[in-house]
Structures are given as C-alpha cells and as structure tokens.
Amino acid sequence: MTVKIDAKVLGIARKIEVKETSRNIQRAMLVQKDLVNVEYQSALLADKGDAATFEEQSNIIDVNFQLLDTINEFVIKALRLNDKQAEKLVEDTETDEAMALAMEIISGLLHIEPADGDEVADKSLTV
C-alpha cells in the first residue's frame, strides 16, 4: 500500500506517495521512540527542577537534537527528497512544520487516526 502525503511546505505541488515498506515502518517507529524519549527525559528534568545537574540538563538538549535529526532523516528518506528539497526541509522549514509533516507520514504508514482535538502541529520540542 501507499500513503499520499501533501508536501506543499517543501514547495512540492503534487502529493508524494510513500510506500508502506518495512524500512519506512522502522523509520516511523524510530521517530516515535525518539519522541517518547524526549517526553520521558523532559518529565524527569521537570521533576528535578532546580536540583537538575548540568549533565541532566545537557542530556535533554542532546535528546532533542537526536529527535530533530531523526525527523529530518525520516522525512527525507520517506519522501525520497532530492538535495534541494532536503536542504529546504533542514534549513527553511520550521520545526513544527517538519514535525507535522513527519507525523502525517507516520499516521498514514501506521494507520493511526489522530484523536479528536489533537493538533500535530501543536507538538513542540522542549529544550
């Protein structure tokens, strides 16, 4: 099966078909894993408050960097972007837009329907 993705945010007029390959499913699950890690590490840091060590504070930045890299790599490979399109994603696209695009692809690949009232674009990264 394939999922049709609207990538207008990257300046692509036509919808792009993303195949439900094992590799695309694995990449989608890797993004989800990194999202869970960011949420978990953020919760741990919030619980510590002012008592958080430098290493713990630095770790949350590291996991956010990893998530951004994972999202960009996932979108680039899933949509089979050329160099110019990939550069637009990495250099010109806002984080929320890249996240929304990744979540649209993941939702389609994994057949996940957003719950009523959920706004994918409202997911923000905590640094």
C-alpha positions in Angstrom: 0.0 0.0 0.0 1.0 3.6 -0.3 0.2 6.8 1.5 -0.2 10.1 -0.3 1.5 13.0 1.5 0.9 16.7 1.0 4.4 18.3 1.0 3.5 21.9 0.0 5.5 23.1 2.9 8.6 22.0 0.9 7.4 23.7 -2.3 6.2 20.4 -3.8 2.9 20.9 -5.6 2.0 17.2 -6.1 1.2 14.7 -3.4 4.0 12.3 -2.8 3.4 8.5 -2.5 5.1 6.8 0.4 5.3 3.1 0.3 4.5 1.0 3.4 7.8 -0.8 3.3 9.5 -2.4 6.2 12.2 0.2 6.2 9.7 3.1 6.2 7.8 1.5 9.1 11.0 1.0 11.0 12.0 4.6 10.5 8.5 5.8 11.6 8.8 3.7 14.8 12.3 5.2 15.4 10.8 8.7 15.3 8.1 7.6 17.8 10.8 6.1 20.0 12.8 9.4 20.0 9.6 11.3 20.7 8.9 9.1 23.8 12.5 9.6 24.9 12.2 13.4 24.7 8.9 13.3 26.7 10.4 11.0 29.3 13.6 12.9 29.7 11.6 16.2 29.9 9.4 14.8 32.6 12.5 13.6 34.6 14.1 17.1 34.3 10.8 18.8 35.3 10.6 16.6 38.4 14.1 17.6 39.4 13.5 21.3 38.9 16.4 23.4 40.1 18.2 20.3 41.5 18.9 19.0 38.0 22.6 18.6 37.3 24.4 20.1 34.3 24.6 16.6 32.8 20.8 16.1 33.1 20.1 19.5 31.6 22.6 18.8 28.8 21.0 15.4 28.1 17.6 16.9 27.3 19.3 19.1 24.7 21.1 16.0 23.3 17.8 14.0 23.0 16.1 17.0 21.3 19.0 17.2 18.8 18.6 13.5 18.2 14.9 13.8 17.6 15.4 16.6 15.1 18.0 14.6 13.2 15.7 11.5 13.2 12.7 13.6 12.0 14.7 15.1 9.2 16.2 11.8 8.1 12.9 10.1 8.2 11.1 12.8 6.1 14.0 13.0 3.6 14.1 9.2 3.1 10.3 8.5 3.2 9.5 11.3 0.7 12.7 10.5 -1.4 13.6 14.2 -1.4 16.3 15.4 -3.7 19.2 17.5 -2.3 17.4 20.9 -2.9 14.2 19.6 -1.2 16.2 18.1 1.7 18.0 21.4 2.2 14.7 23.3 2.2 13.4 20.9 4.9 16.5 21.2 7.1 17.3 24.9 6.5 14.0 26.7 5.8 11.2 24.6 7.4 10.0 25.5 10.9 10.3 22.7 13.5 6.6 22.5 14.0 6.1 22.1 10.2 8.7 19.4 9.9 7.1 17.6 12.9 3.6 17.9 11.4 4.9 16.5 8.1 6.6 13.6 9.9 3.5 12.9 11.9 1.3 12.9 8.8 3.6 10.3 7.2 3.8 8.2 10.4 0.0 8.4 10.8 -0.5 7.2 7.3 2.1 4.4 7.4 1.0 3.1 10.8 -2.8 3.7 10.1 -3.1 5.9 13.1 -6.0 8.3 13.2 -5.5 11.4 15.3 -7.8 11.7 18.2 -10.5 14.4 18.1 -9.0 17.7 19.0 -5.4 16.6 18.5 -3.2 19.1 16.7 0.0 17.5 15.5 1.5 20.9 14.8 1.0 21.8 18.5 3.6 19.3 19.5 6.5 21.4 20.4 10.0 20.3 21.4 11.1 21.1 24.9 14.6 22.4 25.3 
